[in-house]
Amino acid sequence: MAKLYFRYGAMSSSKTANAIMVKYNYGEQGQKALLVKPRTDTRDGVHIMKSRSGVMDECTLFDEMD
């Protein structure tokens, strides 16, 4: 069964970097993880999630999910 993990924290607490690293670790174990962001977040491109430390990965938009 799928699980949903919601991470929250103050600004500069590396939430995005942590989410990207967790997705990478799941992929290394042969599991799947999904990064999702709203369409209004266009700072780094439409389907890109990027942290200030330079770590980046592809993501899905909320309104594209079925």
Protein Blocks (a to p, Z undefined) as FASTA:
>chain_A
ZZdddddddehilmmmmmmmmmmmmmmnopacdddddfklmmnojklccdfkopacdddd
fklpZZ
